[in-house]
């Protein structure tokens, strides 16, 4: 039933209903059959608990969340998945019923985590809505106070409000808000707050240029943020496009947290850029809110498919934004805005997501066997990964995603022992491994990275081909015609 659960979760997410909204719609649209399920029961069923016994509920969810155009297609798909689940159902003995598959447990844990993140996002959105409402009210009060102080009557927001307000209330504003100071220029723009004055583009550039190894720290932090949201160890995911809507929103927060720490700004306590917003995108441009106008913003863009990232600073002006607005009043950065960015880095290299860039045949071999409940399947997939992907750096996240196990170094050590019989070396950052890799023309592995290569004994006719001496023998990179032989021992 795992695939059915995943399909239903995606359908509910796409509909935007949420579990409570779904429960209410099922109650309203109930026409017959078993009574509609409440919120708590729906939550259990969508974690896979007892769902196989309620096909009527499955079809009801599809009908409630999907329009007429896709309903028939998804209904047919659900029917196929239910048939497959019945065929693959385990024997009905008590022990089999009690034993949940590891894949189901991992899926349920991931769905619970996504649900928790969605609730956090809803709470933050509610706080933002309340803050925006308070801001609008404060602006209206300040506008009224300024009008009174200037000798003008404030414009009423509505006839009812105007008639209901006492006439003496306008005079009380002068005692609450002092009149604005006279300035030589009558049309001078309002003085920005001290928070805005204290931060400029030059301040931001000066601070970031003082961070040691800024390029390396930023690239590593972006990679770590991506991998943390993908959570390959539990989900087996390696592509950002497979994230849910709430996870994509969460990705921006993770990038911000990782970068502040990498830049020495953990806790946002550095005075020079403490108030600077950081805006992240993995698409073509940024989306900015009205409150960003007139402020300095850090702009970060990263593409996992292109393995590239950008970092720039911009003081946002109205002419930097496109005219169209979304429902939240936000606008995209225009071509003029992108041209005004002061770049620290443009098209800088991002550590490669190797699994994302493998061809389908190699990826299928690396993820084989795909039955995650087979004993030692994680180790077998790790062996296949280093067997298929040779001459390219593999990091801890790639190994954990393939093995779906936490102890990546242990899986690699065992793979080194297993693949030695095929002449495949796995080189890490320890001992003389980096020197061996460089001598053989391979990328130098850093901590948390490995690179594999098949070797063969160096022959006289190979001339000055690079080689290393191990176990008293000379070894060089094996060619396609070299016979497979047991490789040297590496500690």
N, C-alpha and C positions, 0 to 999 in steps of 0.2 A: 504493500500500500504506500510505499515511500513516494513513488512517482505521483500517485493521486494526491497525496498531501501537498507536495510541492506545487502541483498544478493548481490546486484550490487556493493556496496561499498567493500565488501570482495573480489569479483571477480577482481575488479580494483586494489586493494591493492596487491593481489597475483600476478597479471600480472606485476607489477612494472612500468606500463605505466604512471600513473598520469593522471590528467584530460587533460592537454595540449597534452600529447602523445596520449591519447585516441581520442581526437578531430581530431588530424592529421591522425591517422590510419583510423578513420571512413571516413574522406575526401578521402584518397587514395583508400580505398576499396569500395567506393560507386559505385554500379552497377545499381541502379534503386530504385524507390519508393521515399518517401519524401527526400528532400535534407538533408545532414548530418548537425548535430547541432554543433555550435561553442562552445568555452570554457565557455562563460558566460551562455548560455542556458543549457549546460550540468551541470554546477554547480547548477543551479536552479532545474533542474529535479532530480538530485541526492540528493536534500534536500526534495524531495517529492512534489515539486510545479509543478502541471500539468503533472506528470508522468503517471497518470492513463489514460490520453488521447493519449499516444504515445507508444502503445505496440510494434510497429515496432522498435522504438529506443531501447527498452529493449532487444529485441532479437538481435539487431545489436551489442549492448555492449557485450552480452554473446559470440557472434560469434567472435568478435574482440579480446577478452581477454582470451578465453579458447581454449585449444588444442582440436584436434579431439577426443581424448580419453574420455574427460569429457563433451564435448559439448552437446551430446544428453541427458545425464543425467540432466544437468543444464537447458536445454531447457524445458524438461518435468516438472522439478520443478517450473520453472517460470510460465509455463502454469497453473499448479495447483494453485499457489499463486494468479495469476490474476483472475482465476475463483472464488476463495474464496473471493477475494476483491470485485468482482462484486456482489456476493450473499450478502455480509455483508455491501454493500453500503447503506448509509442513504437515507431517502426520499429526493426528489429533491426540496423541498421547500427552499426558500432563507435563512431562519434562520439556517437550517441544514448545508447548504453549507458554511456558514460563520463560523461555530463552529468547529475549529480543535480540535482533541482529545488531552488530556494532554500528552499521550504517544508520539504522533507525535511531539509535541513541544519539549519534553525532548530529543527525539532522534535527532531532527534537531539541537538542541543546542549542544548535544554531538558531532555530526558529524562536526559542525562548529569548535568546540574546537580542534578536532582531525586534521582538515584541517589546522588550525592555527599552531598547533604544528609541523605538517609536513613541513610547509613553514619555520618555525624557524630552523628545523633540516636541511633542504636543504641549508639555508643560512650559517649555521655553517659548514656544509660539504664543501661548496665552500671556506670559509675562511681557513679551514684546508688544502684543496688542494693547495691553493695559498701559504700558509705558508710552506708546504712541498716542493713545487717547489723552493721557495726562499732558503730553507735550502740546497737543493741539489746544487743550483748554488753557495751558499756560500762555501760549502765543496769543490767544484771544484776549486774555486778561491784560497782557503787556500792551497789546495794540490799543485796547480801550484806555489804559492808563496814560499812554503816550498822547492819545487824542485829547484827553481831558487836560493834561499838562500843557498842551499846545493851544488851549482855548477852544477846542472843537468838541462837539458832542460825538461820542462814540456811536458808530452805526449799530443799530440793534440787530441781533441775529435773527429775530422773528418778530412779527407784530405782537404776539402774545407775550414774549419775553420783554418787549419794550414797555407794554402797558403794565406788566406786573412789577417791574423794577421801581422802587421809590425814587423820587426826583432828588432826594438828598444824598443818595448813594454815590452819584457822580462826583460831588464835592469831596467825599471822603477819600477818593483816589489820590488827591494832591497831598494828603498827609501820609499816605502809604508809600507812594512812589515819587521820588523827587523829580523835578523837571530836568530834561537833558541839558548838559552844559552848552553854552554858546561856543561856536567854533568859527574861525575866520571864513571858512568855506561852508556855505549853507548846505550844499549838496554832498558833503563828505559822507562816505559810507560809514555805518556803525563800526565802532572799534571792536575787533575780535576779542574773544576771551583770552585770558593769560594762558590757558591750556593750549589754544591754537597758536598763539604767538610764539610759545616756547619751542615749537617743532616746525622745522622747515625742511625742504628737500635737501639742503646742504647738511643739516644736522643728521639726517638719516644716512646719507651717503658717507659722511665722515665716520659715523659709528660702524656701519657695516664694513667699510674698507679697513677698519682697524681690527676686525675679527680674524684671527689666524686661520689659514686654510679655509677661507669662506666657501670657495667653490666645492671643495671636497666634502665639507660638512653639510652644505645645502643638498648636494646630490644624494649623499647617504641618508639624510633625514627624509627626503622625499620618497626614496625607495622603501625605507622602514615604515613610513606612514601608509603607503600603498599596501605593503604586505600585512600590516597589522589589521587593516579593514578587510582585506581578502580572507585572512585567517585560514590559510591553506591547510594547516595542521588539522583543523576540525572540519573544514568544508570541502577541501580538495580543489578550491577555486584558484585560478591564476589570471583571470581576465576581469578588469574593472567593469566591463559591460554587463557582467552577470550580477552585479550588485543590485539590491532593491532600492526603491526611491529614498527611503529613510537612510540607508547606508551611504548613498551618494551625497546626501546632505552632511552626514557624519564625517565623510572623507575630508571635507574642507576643514572641519574642526581639528581632526587629527593632524593634518598638514600644518596647521597653525601651531599646535602644541609642540610638535616635533621641531619646527623651525625656531620657535622662541628659545627652546632649550639649546639647540645647536648654536645659536647666535649669542649665548650667554645672557638671555633675557628671561630665564625661568622665573615666573612670578610677575613679569612685566614691571620690574622695579627701576629700570634704568630711566633716568629723568629725560634724556634727550629724545627718545622715541617711544616712551611709555604709552602715549595716546594715539599712536599711528595704527590705523586699521590695516589688517593684512587680508587681501582678497585673493582667493585661489580659484583657478579654473582649469579644467582639462579639456575645454572646448576651444573655439577660435577666439573668443573675446570674453571680457568680464562684464558682470552685471552689478551696477552700483545703485545705492539707495540715495534719496534726496539729501540725507544728512551728510553724505560724503562730499557734496559740492563745497568747495572752498577749503577742503582739508587735504593734507598730504596722505597718500595711500601707498602701501607696499603692494605691488602686483606680482603674483607668482602664477606661472602657467607651466604645466608638465604634461607630457604625452608618453604613456607607456608603450604605445604602438610604435612611436618614432624614436623612443629612448632619448628624448631631448627635453630641456627645461629652460625657462626664462625667468629672470628676476629684474624688476625695474621699480622706479619711484615716480609718482605723478602727483602734482597738486591739481586736483580735479576742478575744472571750470565748466560752466553750463555748455559752452561750445564743444566740449569734449564728449558729449553724450548724444546719442541718437534721439530722435523726437518721440518714438513710440515708447509706451510704458506698459508694464505688466500689471496684474491686479494689485500688486503691492506698491505700485508707484515707482518701481525700479526701472532703470534704463541701461541699455548696453553701451559700452565704450565705442565711440565712433572711430573712423579712420584718422580723423584729426587728433583724437585723444591718443590713439596708439602712436601717432607720429610725435606726440609731445612727451612720451615716456623717456625718462633718463635711465638707460639700461646699465645694470651692473654686469649681467650676463645674458647673452642671447644665443639660443641653440646650443647650450652647454650639454655635454653628454650625461645621460641618466644611466645608472647601472642597469644592465639589460635584464629584462624579465625573459629568461631563456625559454621557458615553457610556452610563453605567448608567441614566440617567434619560430618554434619548430614547425616543420611541415607535418601534415596530418598523419602520414605513415610513421614518421619517427615518434610523434607524440603518442600515437596509439601503442607503439612498442614500449615506450617508456612507462606508460600507465598500465601495462599488462603485468600480471593478471588483474582484471578489473573487478573481480569478486573480493571485496574487502573483508570478508569473513573467513577466507581460506587461511589456515595457519601459515605464518611467515610470509604472507602476501606483501607486506610492507617492505621486507628485506628483498624480496624478489623484484619488486618494482624499482627499488634503489639500485640493485645490480643492473637492471635494464637501462636505467637512466644514464649511468656512467658507461655502459656498453655502447649506447646510441650516441650520446652527446660527448664527443671527444674533441679536445683542443679548444674548448670554450669553458670559461669560468662558470661554476655552479655555486650558488650561495646556499646558506642554511634554509632560507624560505623555500627554495625550489625542492630541496631534499625533503623537508617536512611536508610539503604539498603532495609530493609523489608518494611518500611512505604513509602519510597521515598518522604520523607518530612524532612524539616530542623530541626524542633523543637523536637528533640528526648526526652528531659526531660518531655515536655508536653504530648507526646504520652504515656510515661511510667506512669505519674501520673494518666492519664485517665484509662490506663490499670489496675492500682492498684485498682481503684474504681470499674471497671467492674468485675474483677476477684475475688473480695472479696466475691461475692455471691457463688462462687465455692470453697471457702476456700483456695484460692491461695494468698500467700503473695509475694509481690515484695519488696525486700530489697535493699537499696542503700547505699551511703557512709555517709548520714546525720544522725544526732541525735543518737539514740541507735541502729540503724539498723545493723552496723557491729558486735556489741556484740550479737544481736539476731542471726545473721547468724552463728557466731562461736559456740554459745551454741547449736544450732540445727545441728552442724556438717557440715555446708556449708562453701564454700570459702568466705573469707572476701572481700567484695566489696570495691574498692577504688573509687576516684572521677571519674565520667564518666562510672561507671560499675554498673550492677544490677544483682541480682540472685533471682529466684523465687522458691517457694516450696509450695506444698499443705499441710495444717495442719489439725489436728483434736484435739478435747478435750482429754486431758490426762486422762486415766482411771486407777483405782487402780491396775488392773491386769497387767498393763504395767510396773510395778515395777520401776526400776531406769532408765528408758528410758529418755534421755534428754528432758527438756521442758522449756518453757518460760512463764512468767505470763504477760498476756495482757488483758485489759478490765476486770480485776478481775478473769480471768479464766486461767487455765494451758493448754498450747497448745504444742503439739508434732508433729513430722513429721507423716503425714498420711500414712497408709499402703494401699495396693491395695484393701483390704476388708473393709476399713473404709468408712462409708457413707459420701456423700458430704454434708457439712454444711457450713453456712455462717461463714467466718473467722472474726478475730478481726480487729478493726480499727487501721490503721497505718497512722500517719500524714506525 
